[in-house]
Amino acid sequence: MHEFFEARVSLHPEQEAVLCNGASLTYDDLNRRANQLAHYLKAQGVKPETLVGVCVERSLDMVVAILAILKAGGAYLPLDPDYPESRLAYMLSDSGVDIVLTQSQVLDSLPFLESWALCLDDAQLAIRLTAMPSDNLSVSSVGLCAEHLAYVIYTSGSTGKPKGVMVEHRNTAALLAWALDFYSRETLGCVLASTSMCFDLSIFEIFAPLAAGGSVLIVKNILNFFETDALDKVTLVNTVPSAAKVLLSGKKLPVKLKTINLAGEALKQDLVDSLYQAGFSSVYDLYGPSEDTTYSTYKLRTAKGRASIGTGIANTQLYVLTQSGQLAPKGVSGELYIGGAGLTRGYLNRPELNDEKFVTNPFYDGLGSNNSKRLYRTGDLVRWLPSGELEYLGRIDHQVKVRGYRIELGEIEHVLEECDGIKEAVVLAREAGNNDKRLVGYLVATGADSHEARLIEEARQHARKTLPDYMVPSAFVLLEHLPLTANG
């Protein structure tokens, strides 16, 4: 995957490749520094399938470290220094990394390390690196092939322990090939990198612009967007819908910023409309699990249009299956299964979970659109629209039983959000004693001056008109906004 970047170095060595906090590296500078570190790592025994941790602040060093590991033939494990120590300890133990690239200012945030910590800002290391070769390491010289591991990214697990998704070079190469074909070089001219490297949106933010000859502008997060240095250079923002609301503060957007990618959460139509009103020319709805390398489907959303996650990106196969494993007809909901070039190796050290989530493709014939031997069970409930696009309906595991009835909470949320005056809705099944559950609807109004009692009653009546009695929440709570995590 790093060869996309290397191909651009010779074309425009003096072009800015990465910017952060007023500092920058050209393509030539970034390549030279990454090569010197890569040669050093190779000398320390890093080779294909070697997992190397990266625990650094959001900085130029972050990109140097990631590229160096890949160039040496290894795979990187992102470790966010802001994570709780217990989570970092689990990730280090579960992954079994031998080396962690870090910085002196974040070293204390790491738990006790059995692996070797290498501080990138260490003066002695800097001297050693200047003596290392600065030429590219060919993939043959490090024994690297497309099926080797590129990175492991941890996602939350249903057992309470995060699980590591193993992504190969060929998976990310497929994503980058699609991005280069889909987006213009101008659109990828300067991409804002605002999400944690532990969040898979960062793969697009870092590698897509570098593959296109553009620049990566690294920021701590998107919350202080309008105070960011070099903001006038930004052409594309790649973030989650809840964070995108920062862009709607009323301040004028940078002149070059015309495109926004939104992923990771359901994209509501009112946000799409607001983004177009703010000055964006293109609002893309991107869907995909880490298990299928960041993005699986895309949709150019339109003002006043219908919500849809669109169609598959290049070399992606999508199947909507009923509970009996049959292909669901158009309009009938079912679980989304994904196959294709982005399908990852699976979970690290989780063979039973791999067997459960990565299944044999019953439609495989080696030809055309059925050429993926394996499929990933997303757990997402979708249906085909008459247009041939997918509509996202919610999570399969959001199904609950209330008074013996099996209920899909996403369906209730969808109905409530159709009610005038309701901006967002979340429905939860709360314990009500005697091993019973009751449904509670949490609502966010479209206007700050909404009358609480009237709005709740209107939502209740709308639900009663649309849903069977057992699916109507027994209580409603009006909130100013829905709680957010660090990544939205």
C-alpha positions as CSV (number, residue, x, y, z in Angstrom):
1,M,0.0,0.0,0.0
2,H,3.0,2.4,0.6
3,E,4.0,2.0,-3.0
4,F,1.2,4.4,-4.0
5,F,3.0,7.1,-2.0
6,E,6.4,6.1,-3.4
7,A,5.2,6.5,-6.9
8,R,4.3,10.1,-6.2
9,V,7.7,11.1,-4.7
10,S,9.6,11.1,-8.0
11,L,6.8,13.1,-9.7
12,H,6.8,16.0,-7.3
13,P,9.4,15.7,-4.6
14,E,9.0,19.3,-3.4
15,Q,5.2,19.1,-3.0
16,E,4.0,19.3,0.6
17,A,3.0,15.8,1.8
18,V,2.0,16.3,5.4
19,L,1.4,19.4,7.6
20,C,0.8,19.7,11.3
21,N,0.9,22.6,13.7
22,G,2.7,24.9,11.3
23,A,5.4,22.4,10.3
24,S,5.5,20.4,7.1
25,L,7.4,17.7,5.2
26,T,7.7,17.5,1.5
27,Y,7.3,14.2,-0.4
28,D,11.0,13.9,-0.6
29,D,11.6,14.7,3.1
30,L,8.8,12.3,4.2
31,N,10.2,9.5,2.0
32,R,13.7,10.0,3.2
33,R,12.9,10.0,6.9
34,A,10.6,7.0,6.5
35,N,13.2,5.1,4.5
36,Q,15.9,5.7,7.1
37,L,13.7,4.5,9.9
38,A,12.6,1.6,7.8
39,H,16.2,0.5,7.2
40,Y,16.8,0.7,11.0
41,L,13.7,-1.3,11.8
42,K,14.7,-4.0,9.2
43,A,18.1,-4.2,10.9
44,Q,16.3,-4.8,14.2
45,G,14.4,-7.8,12.7
46,V,11.2,-6.3,11.5
47,K,9.9,-8.3,8.5
48,P,6.6,-9.4,7.0
49,E,4.0,-10.3,9.7
50,T,6.0,-8.5,12.4
51,L,3.6,-6.3,14.3
52,V,5.0,-2.9,15.4
53,G,3.1,-0.6,17.8
54,V,2.7,3.1,17.1
55,C,1.9,5.2,20.2
56,V,2.6,8.9,19.3
57,E,0.9,12.2,19.4
58,R,-0.8,13.4,16.3
59,S,2.2,14.8,14.5
60,L,4.5,14.5,11.5
61,D,6.2,11.6,13.3
62,M,2.9,9.7,13.2
63,V,3.0,9.5,9.4
64,V,6.8,8.8,9.3
65,A,6.4,5.9,11.7
66,I,3.5,4.3,9.9
67,L,5.2,4.5,6.5
68,A,8.5,3.2,7.9
69,I,6.9,0.1,9.3
70,L,5.2,-0.7,6.1
71,K,8.4,0.0,4.0
72,A,10.3,-2.4,6.3
73,G,7.8,-5.1,5.6
74,G,6.0,-5.0,8.9
75,A,2.5,-4.1,10.0
76,Y,1.5,-1.4,12.3
77,L,-0.7,-1.4,15.4
78,P,-2.1,2.1,16.2
79,L,-2.1,2.9,19.9
80,D,-3.8,6.1,20.9
81,P,-1.9,7.7,23.9
82,D,-5.2,9.1,25.1
83,Y,-6.6,5.6,25.6
84,P,-7.0,4.3,29.2
85,E,-3.9,2.4,30.3
86,S,-5.9,-0.8,30.8
87,R,-7.1,-0.7,27.2
88,L,-3.5,-0.1,25.9
89,A,-2.3,-2.9,28.1
90,Y,-4.8,-5.3,26.7
91,M,-4.0,-4.4,23.1
92,L,-0.3,-4.8,23.6
93,S,-0.7,-8.1,25.3
94,D,-3.3,-9.5,22.9
95,S,-1.3,-8.4,19.8
96,G,2.1,-9.6,21.1
97,V,4.0,-6.6,19.6
98,D,7.8,-6.7,19.9
99,I,8.5,-3.1,19.2
100,V,6.6,0.1,20.0
101,L,7.5,3.4,18.3
102,T,6.7,6.2,20.6
103,Q,7.8,9.7,21.9
104,S,9.3,10.7,25.2
105,Q,6.3,12.9,26.1
106,V,3.8,9.9,25.8
107,L,6.1,7.2,27.1
108,D,4.7,7.5,30.6
109,S,1.1,6.9,29.3
110,L,2.1,3.5,28.1
111,P,1.6,0.6,30.5
112,F,4.5,-1.6,31.5
113,L,6.1,-2.8,28.3
114,E,7.5,-6.3,27.7
115,S,8.2,-5.1,24.2
116,W,11.0,-2.7,23.2
117,A,10.0,1.0,23.2
118,L,11.8,3.2,20.6
119,C,11.4,6.9,21.2
120,L,11.4,8.7,17.9
121,D,12.6,12.0,19.5
122,D,15.6,10.4,21.2
123,A,18.8,12.3,20.3
124,Q,20.9,9.1,20.0
125,L,18.3,7.5,17.7
126,A,18.4,10.6,15.5
127,I,22.2,10.2,15.1
128,R,21.8,6.5,14.2
129,L,19.1,7.2,11.7
130,T,21.1,9.8,9.8
131,A,23.7,7.1,9.1
132,M,21.0,4.8,7.6
133,P,20.4,4.6,3.8
134,S,17.6,6.8,2.5
135,D,16.7,4.8,-0.6
136,N,13.4,2.9,-1.0
137,L,13.4,-0.7,0.2
138,S,11.9,-2.8,-2.6
139,V,9.1,-5.2,-1.7
140,S,11.3,-8.1,-2.9
141,S,14.2,-7.0,-0.6
142,V,12.0,-7.3,2.4
143,G,10.0,-10.3,1.1
144,L,6.7,-8.5,1.1
145,C,3.6,-9.6,-0.9
146,A,0.1,-8.3,-1.2
147,E,-1.3,-11.0,1.2
148,H,1.0,-9.9,4.0
149,L,-0.4,-7.9,7.0
150,A,-0.4,-4.1,6.7
151,Y,-2.0,-3.1,10.0
152,V,-4.2,-4.4,12.9
153,I,-6.9,-2.1,14.2
154,Y,-8.9,-2.8,17.3
155,T,-12.6,-2.4,17.5
156,S,-15.0,-2.8,20.4
157,G,-16.2,-6.4,21.1
158,S,-19.5,-7.7,22.4
159,T,-17.6,-9.5,25.2
160,G,-16.2,-6.2,26.5
161,K,-12.7,-6.9,25.1
162,P,-11.7,-5.2,21.9
163,K,-10.8,-7.4,19.0
164,G,-8.0,-6.8,16.5
165,V,-9.0,-6.7,12.8
166,M,-6.1,-7.9,10.5
167,V,-5.9,-5.9,7.3
168,E,-3.6,-7.0,4.4
169,H,-1.8,-4.8,1.9
170,R,-4.1,-6.0,-0.9
171,N,-7.2,-4.8,1.1
172,T,-6.0,-1.3,1.5
173,A,-4.6,-1.2,-2.1
174,A,-8.1,-2.0,-3.3
175,L,-9.5,0.9,-1.3
176,L,-6.9,3.3,-2.6
177,A,-7.4,2.2,-6.2
178,W,-11.1,2.9,-5.8
179,A,-10.4,6.3,-4.2
180,L,-8.1,7.4,-7.0
181,D,-10.6,6.4,-9.6
182,F,-13.6,8.0,-7.8
183,Y,-12.2,11.3,-6.5
184,S,-10.4,13.9,-8.6
185,R,-6.8,14.8,-7.8
186,E,-8.1,18.3,-7.0
187,T,-10.6,16.9,-4.5
188,L,-7.8,14.9,-2.8
189,G,-5.5,18.0,-2.9
190,C,-5.5,18.4,0.9
191,V,-7.4,16.1,3.2
192,L,-8.0,17.0,6.8
193,A,-6.8,14.1,9.1
194,S,-8.9,14.6,12.2
195,T,-9.7,11.1,13.4
196,S,-7.6,8.9,15.7
197,M,-5.3,6.5,13.9
198,C,-7.1,3.8,16.0
199,F,-10.2,4.6,14.0
200,D,-10.3,3.2,10.5
201,L,-11.4,6.5,8.8
202,S,-7.7,7.5,9.3
203,I,-6.7,5.0,6.6
204,F,-8.5,7.1,4.0
205,E,-7.4,10.4,5.5
206,I,-3.7,9.6,5.4
207,F,-3.2,7.3,2.4
208,A,-5.7,8.6,-0.1
209,P,-4.1,12.1,-0.5
210,L,-0.6,10.7,-0.4
211,A,-1.6,8.2,-3.2
212,A,-3.0,11.1,-5.2
213,G,0.0,13.5,-4.8
214,G,-2.0,15.7,-2.3
215,S,-1.4,16.8,1.3
216,V,-2.4,15.5,4.7
217,L,-3.3,18.2,7.2
218,I,-3.1,16.6,10.7
219,V,-5.1,18.1,13.5
220,K,-5.8,17.0,17.1
221,N,-9.5,16.6,16.3
222,I,-12.2,18.4,14.2
223,L,-13.7,20.3,17.2
224,N,-11.4,23.3,16.7
225,F,-11.7,23.2,12.9
226,F,-11.9,26.9,12.3
227,E,-8.7,27.6,14.4
228,T,-6.7,25.1,12.3
229,D,-3.4,26.3,10.7
230,A,-3.4,26.1,6.8
231,L,-7.2,25.7,6.8
232,D,-7.3,27.5,3.4
233,K,-5.6,24.5,1.8
234,V,-8.2,21.9,2.8
235,T,-10.3,20.4,0.0
236,L,-11.9,17.4,1.7
237,V,-13.1,16.6,5.2
238,N,-13.6,12.9,6.2
239,T,-15.4,12.5,9.5
240,V,-18.5,11.2,11.3
241,P,-21.9,13.0,11.1
242,S,-22.0,14.0,14.7
243,A,-18.6,15.7,14.4
244,A,-19.6,17.4,11.1
245,K,-22.0,19.6,13.0
246,V,-18.9,21.6,14.0
247,L,-18.8,22.9,10.4
248,L,-22.3,24.4,10.8
249,S,-21.3,27.1,13.3
250,G,-22.2,29.9,10.9
251,K,-18.6,30.7,10.0
252,K,-17.6,30.7,6.4
253,L,-16.0,27.5,5.1
254,P,-12.6,27.6,3.4
255,V,-12.9,28.5,-0.3
256,K,-11.3,25.2,-1.5
257,L,-13.4,23.0,0.8
258,K,-16.2,21.6,-1.3
259,T,-16.3,17.9,-0.4
260,I,-17.2,16.0,2.8
261,N,-17.2,12.3,3.4
262,L,-19.4,11.1,6.3
263,A,-19.2,7.6,7.7
264,G,-19.4,5.7,10.9
265,E,-23.0,6.7,11.8
266,A,-26.4,7.0,10.1
267,L,-26.4,10.2,8.1
268,K,-29.7,12.1,8.6
269,Q,-31.2,14.1,5.8
270,D,-31.4,17.3,7.8
271,L,-27.6,17.3,8.3
272,V,-27.1,16.7,4.5
273,D,-29.4,19.7,3.8
274,S,-27.5,21.9,6.2
275,L,-24.1,21.0,4.8
276,Y,-25.2,21.9,1.3
277,Q,-26.6,25.2,2.6
278,A,-23.3,25.9,4.3
279,G,-21.5,25.7,1.0
280,F,-20.5,22.1,0.3
281,S,-20.8,20.9,-3.3
282,S,-20.6,17.2,-2.6
283,V,-21.8,15.3,0.5
284,Y,-20.9,11.6,0.4
285,D,-22.4,9.0,2.7
286,L,-19.9,6.2,3.1
287,Y,-20.6,2.9,4.9
288,G,-18.3,0.1,5.8
289,P,-17.0,-2.0,8.7
290,S,-13.3,-2.3,9.6
291,E,-13.6,-5.9,8.6
292,D,-14.0,-4.7,5.0
293,T,-11.3,-2.1,5.1
294,T,-13.0,1.2,5.9
295,Y,-15.5,1.7,3.1
296,S,-17.8,-0.8,1.4
297,T,-20.6,1.4,-0.1
298,Y,-20.9,5.0,-1.2
299,K,-23.7,7.5,-2.1
300,L,-23.6,11.1,-3.2
301,R,-26.4,12.4,-1.0
302,T,-28.6,15.2,-2.4
303,A,-30.5,18.0,-0.8
304,K,-34.0,17.0,0.1
305,G,-33.2,13.5,-1.1
306,R,-33.9,10.0,0.4
307,A,-31.5,8.4,2.8
308,S,-29.4,5.6,1.3
309,I,-26.0,4.1,1.8
310,G,-25.8,3.6,-2.0
311,T,-24.0,0.9,-3.9
312,G,-20.8,-1.0,-3.5
313,I,-17.4,0.5,-4.2
314,A,-15.3,-1.2,-6.9
315,N,-14.6,-4.9,-6.4
316,T,-17.1,-5.3,-3.6
317,Q,-20.0,-7.8,-3.5
318,L,-23.1,-7.1,-1.4
319,Y,-25.7,-9.7,-0.4
320,V,-28.9,-9.1,1.6
321,L,-29.9,-12.4,3.2
322,T,-33.0,-13.5,5.1
323,Q,-32.7,-15.4,8.4
324,S,-33.0,-18.6,6.3
325,G,-30.0,-17.6,4.2
326,Q,-31.9,-16.8,1.1
327,L,-31.4,-13.7,-1.0
328,A,-33.9,-11.0,0.1
329,P,-36.2,-9.5,-2.6
330,K,-36.2,-5.8,-3.1
331,G,-37.9,-4.0,-0.3
332,V,-37.5,-6.9,2.2
333,S,-35.1,-6.4,5.1
334,G,-32.3,-8.8,5.8
335,E,-28.7,-8.9,7.1
336,L,-26.0,-7.4,4.9
337,Y,-23.1,-9.8,3.9
338,I,-20.0,-8.3,2.2
339,G,-17.4,-9.9,0.0
340,G,-14.7,-8.7,-2.3
341,A,-11.2,-7.2,-2.4
342,G,-11.6,-5.3,0.8
343,L,-12.5,-8.4,2.9
344,T,-9.8,-8.7,5.6
345,R,-8.0,-11.7,7.0
346,G,-10.2,-11.7,10.1
347,Y,-9.7,-11.2,13.8
348,L,-6.4,-11.6,15.6
349,N,-6.3,-14.7,17.9
350,R,-10.1,-15.2,17.7
351,P,-10.6,-18.3,15.6
352,E,-14.2,-19.0,16.9
353,L,-15.3,-15.4,16.2
354,N,-13.7,-15.7,12.7
355,D,-15.8,-18.8,12.0
356,E,-18.9,-17.0,13.2
357,K,-18.4,-13.7,11.3
358,F,-16.5,-14.8,8.2
359,V,-18.5,-17.4,6.4
360,T,-18.3,-19.4,3.1
361,N,-20.1,-17.6,0.3
362,P,-22.9,-20.0,-0.8
363,F,-23.2,-18.1,-4.1
364,Y,-19.5,-18.4,-5.1
365,D,-19.0,-19.4,-8.7
366,G,-15.6,-17.8,-9.4
367,L,-17.2,-15.6,-12.0
368,G,-18.4,-12.0,-12.3
369,S,-20.1,-10.6,-9.2
370,N,-19.9,-13.9,-7.2
371,N,-16.1,-14.2,-7.1
372,S,-15.6,-13.8,-3.3
373,K,-15.1,-17.2,-1.5
374,R,-15.8,-15.6,1.9
375,L,-18.4,-13.2,3.2
376,Y,-18.4,-11.0,6.3
377,R,-21.7,-11.0,8.3
378,T,-22.1,-7.3,9.2
379,G,-25.0,-7.6,11.7
380,D,-26.5,-4.7,9.9
381,L,-30.2,-4.7,8.8
382,V,-30.7,-3.3,5.3
383,R,-33.0,-3.6,2.3
384,W,-32.7,-3.0,-1.4
385,L,-34.5,0.0,-2.7
386,P,-36.2,0.1,-6.1
387,S,-33.3,2.3,-7.3
388,G,-30.8,-0.6,-6.7
389,E,-29.3,1.2,-3.7
390,L,-29.2,0.0,-0.1
391,E,-31.2,1.5,2.8
392,Y,-29.7,1.1,6.2
393,L,-32.3,0.1,8.8
394,G,-30.3,-0.6,12.0
395,R,-28.4,-3.3,13.8
396,I,-29.5,-7.0,13.9
397,D,-28.3,-7.1,17.5
398,H,-30.5,-4.2,18.4
399,Q,-33.3,-6.6,18.3
400,V,-34.9,-7.1,21.7
401,K,-37.7,-9.0,23.2
402,V,-40.4,-7.1,25.0
403,R,-43.4,-9.0,26.4
404,G,-42.4,-11.9,24.1
405,Y,-42.3,-9.8,21.0
406,R,-39.1,-9.6,18.9
407,I,-38.5,-5.9,18.2
408,E,-35.9,-4.1,16.0
409,L,-35.2,-0.8,17.7
410,G,-33.9,0.9,14.5
411,E,-37.4,0.5,13.0
412,I,-38.9,2.5,15.9
413,E,-36.2,5.2,15.7
414,H,-36.8,5.5,12.0
415,V,-40.6,6.1,12.6
416,L,-40.0,8.7,15.3
417,E,-37.6,10.7,13.2
418,E,-40.3,11.0,10.6
419,C,-42.3,13.0,13.1
420,D,-42.3,16.8,12.6
421,G,-40.1,18.5,15.1
422,I,-37.9,15.4,15.8
423,K,-34.3,15.8,14.7
424,E,-32.8,12.6,16.2
425,A,-34.2,9.6,18.1
426,V,-32.8,6.7,20.0
427,V,-34.9,3.9,21.5
428,L,-33.6,1.6,24.3
429,A,-35.0,-1.3,26.1
430,R,-34.8,-0.6,29.8
431,E,-35.2,-3.1,32.6
432,A,-38.6,-2.5,34.3
433,G,-38.4,-5.1,37.1
434,N,-39.7,-8.7,37.2
435,N,-37.4,-9.5,34.3
436,D,-39.5,-7.3,32.1
437,K,-38.4,-4.6,29.7
438,R,-40.0,-1.3,28.6
439,L,-39.1,0.8,25.6
440,V,-37.9,4.3,26.2
441,G,-37.6,6.9,23.4
442,Y,-34.9,9.6,23.7
443,L,-35.7,12.5,21.4
444,V,-33.8,15.6,20.2
445,A,-35.9,18.4,18.9
446,T,-35.2,20.4,15.7
447,G,-35.6,23.7,17.5
448,A,-34.5,24.9,20.9
449,D,-37.9,26.5,21.6
450,S,-39.9,23.3,21.1
451,H,-42.6,22.7,23.7
452,E,-41.6,19.5,25.5
453,A,-45.0,18.1,26.5
454,R,-46.5,18.8,23.1
455,L,-43.6,17.3,21.1
456,I,-43.6,14.1,23.2
457,E,-47.3,13.7,22.8
458,E,-47.0,14.2,19.0
459,A,-44.2,11.6,18.8
460,R,-46.3,9.2,20.8
461,Q,-49.4,9.6,18.6
462,H,-47.3,9.3,15.4
463,A,-45.8,6.1,16.7
464,R,-49.2,4.7,17.6
465,K,-50.4,5.5,14.1
466,T,-47.5,3.7,12.5
467,L,-46.4,0.9,14.8
468,P,-48.1,-2.0,16.6
469,D,-48.8,-1.2,20.3
470,Y,-46.0,-3.4,21.6
471,M,-43.5,-1.2,19.6
472,V,-44.6,2.1,20.9
473,P,-42.3,3.4,23.7
474,S,-43.9,3.6,27.1
475,A,-41.9,6.7,28.0
476,F,-40.1,9.5,26.2
477,V,-37.3,11.8,27.3
478,L,-36.4,15.0,25.5
479,L,-32.7,15.8,25.3
480,E,-30.7,18.8,24.0
481,H,-28.4,16.4,22.2
482,L,-27.4,12.8,22.1
483,P,-24.2,11.9,24.1
484,L,-21.1,11.5,21.9
485,T,-17.9,9.5,22.3
486,A,-14.4,10.9,21.3
487,N,-14.9,9.7,17.7
488,G,-18.6,10.7,17.5
